Amino acid sequence: AGAGAGDGVIVESYIPGKDYRVLVVGGRVSAAAELTAACVTGDGAATVAALVERVNADPARGTGHDRPLTRLALGPAELALLAGQGHGPETVPDAGERVWLRRNANLSTGGTSRDVTGEMHPDVAAMCVRAAAAAGMDVCGIDLRLPGIGSPPPAEPGAAGILEVNAAPGLRMHLAPHEGAARDVAGDVIDLMYPAGTPSRVPVVSVTGTNGKTTTVRMIARMLELDGRRTGMTSTEGVYVGGRLVHLSDASGPRSAEMVLGDRSVEAAVLETARGGIVRRGLGYERADVAVVTNITRDHLGVDDTEDLDDLTGIKALVAEEIRRGGDLVLNAADPAAAGLARRQAVRDRAPVLRYFALDPGEPVLAGHLREGGTGYCVDGGWLTEAHGGRRTRILPAADVAGSFGGHAAHVVANALAAAAAARALGVPVETVARALRTFDPHAHNPGRGCVYRIGGTPVLVDYAHNPAAVAAVGELVERRWGTGGVAAVTLPGDRSDELVAETARALARTFGRVVVYEDEDLRGRRSGEMTRLIAEGLREGRPDVRHHPAGDLKGAVTSALDMAGPGEPVLLLYEKLQPVAELLDTLGARPEEAAGGQSPEGQVTGSPT
C-alpha cells in the first residue's frame, strides 16, 4: 500500500462501524451527525461516470466549501477504489448496488451527513465531553467510529473509538445536513463567546466639535483609566492604549478608530472624530454609546467643499446621529449649532438621553432641559455641578480643574464639563471624575494645549488655537491670568479660506498689540510669504496700531517674541506641529510651569467655551 511513498509504514487498528462527527461547545454536545463516504447507487443502466454526473447536478453540491455538499470527483484515489470493487468510470453497477468512491467520510471529498443529535445515547455524549475536556478545547469536532450512536459504546477493545479531536471543526454537516434537521451550532459558538447578559462590545465615546476635542478626549480617557478600565484613545496627537502611545500621527480619523476597536485588550474606546476623517472615510465605528459635540464654530471653511457653518454642522451632525438607540448625547447648551443638533430628525430617531453642559446654569437651553427633569452640567457657585432636575451634585471647584489656571480658562472648564458628562453617562463615579480633573496636568496629560513654560523670567503659553473662537478664548485667558496681552508668536493653517484667516487674525489683534508671524513648514498649498501677508492684513484690520513682524521660521519667531516681551509679560506661541515646538523649547532651556493652581472667586468662570 505504501509503495513509492517512502519506506515507513504506520499500522493502526481498524475499528468497524459507522462514522460520526460530534460537535462539543462549551462542555456540552451541540450536535451530532452520521457521515457517509462519497458513493453512487446503481440503477442497472447508467455508468459510474454518468451516476457521478447525476449526483453533481444537485445544486447543493459545489466546489470546496461554498455549498452544503462538495461535488464528487473521479481522480486517482477514486479510480483506485473503484478498481478494487471491480468497477471503472464506464462500468454499469447493478440496480441498488452502492459503489464507493472514497473510504473516508469527509464532506470535503463528497461525503454526506445525517443529523443524529436526537438519537445519541447519553454515554456517547459523556465520552465526547470528556474527550474535549482532556484536550482542553472549548469548541471541537470529535470523529467517532461506533456500531451505532444510539447505544452505549461497546466495552470490548477495538469495537469503538475516538479517531480524532478536531480543533477547527467544519460546521456544514450540522448547519445543512443532507438528511435530518439543521442545528444552529454557530449560535451555540457565539453564545459561548458572548454569554447572554454580558457585554458583546466595548463602550464607545465619540467626540467631535470645532474646538476642545483633543482635550475633552484626553480628560474622558483619564477618567475611564482611573475607573479601572483599559482605555483606547485616538486624538490628533496619536493612538493611546492603556495610557501609552502606540501610534504617533494625526489619529482623529476612522483608521485610528478601527485600530483601537481591533485591540482585544481595550475595555473602553474614546475617539476624537474630526471633520476631515468623516468627509473622506466616515466614522470607523458602528453606533457610539456616547456622542459629545463640544461646539461648532467657524473653521475649515474652504476645505473639502465646506463653504459655511451650515456645511460644517451637517458634517459634525453625523456623530450625533450615529449613536445606539437610547445612547447618551452630550451637547453644548451655549453653542447654538451644537445645541440645535437635538432637533434634527435623524438624532431624534435614535431617542438619545440628552446631557447638556454650559458654564452658566441659567443658559436657556440648559435651564429648560433641567426644568423638564433632564440631566445637565454647569458651574454653580464656583463648583462643577451635575444637575438632574432640581437635584444638584457637586463634583469639584472649577478652580481645582488642572490646567484651568485657577478657573480663568473658561474653555478648559467647559471641556471638563463635557468630559464629566460623558464619563458619568458610562457610570464613572463622581469621586473618580473629580480626581481625574484635579490631576489632569497639561504637561503630562494634555501636551500642547494650554501648557506654560518659563524661559528665563518670561512665561510662554503654548496652545493649538487656530480659528477665531479658539484664539479669542486663549486671548481672554492671557488677559485674565496675566493682566496684559503680552506678545504673540503665531502661525495659522494655510488650507483655510482667506476670509477665515483674516477673521482669526482680527480676533488675535483684540488681545495682542505685538505679534510675530511665522509660516509653518507645510504651507498647505499656499505660496511662501502668502500666509504672512494675509495674517498681517487681518491684524491691521482688527487693530490698526498693531506691531507685527515677520519671522522666517519657528525659532526666529520665538526668539523675536522673547526679545519683545517686557519683564513678566507672557508670550503666546501658536503652532501647527508639536514636535518641533518641544524640541525648540528644550533647546532654549524652557521649564514647565504648573498651570492649575490658585483658587478663583465664585462666579469667575466665564467666557465662551471652545
Buried (B, 14 or more C-beta within 10 A) or exposed (E): EEEEEEEEEEEEEEBEBBBBBBBBBBEEBBBBBBBBBBBBEBBEEBBBBBBBBEBBEBEEBBEEEEBBBBBBBBEEBBBEBBEEBEBEBEBBBEEEBEBBBBEBBBBEBBBBBBBBBEBBBEEBBEBBBEBBEEEEBBBBBBBBBBBBBEEEBBEEEEBBBBBEBBEEBBBBBBBBBBEBEEBEBEEBBEBBEEEEEEEEEBBBBBBBBBBBBBBBBBBBBBBBBBBEBBBBBBBBBBBBBBEEEBBEEBBBBBBBBBBBBEBEEBBBBBBBBBBBBBBEEBBBBEBBBBBBBBBBBBBBBBBEEBEEBEBBBEBBBBBBBBBBEEBBBBBBBBBBBBBBBBEBEEBEEBEBBBBBBBBBBEBEBBBEBBEEEBBBBBBBEBBBBBBEEEEBEBBBBBBBBBBBBBBBBBBBBBBBBBBBBBBBBBEBEBEBBBBBBBEBBBBEBBBBBBBBBEBEEBBBBBBBBBBBBBBBBBBBBBBBBBEBBBBBBBBBBBBBBEEBBBBBBBBBBBBBBBBBBBBBEEBEEBEEEBBBBBBBBBBBBBBEEBEBBBBEBBBBBBBBBBEBBEEEBBBBBBBBBBEBBBEBBEEBEBEBBEBBEBEBEBEBBBBBBB
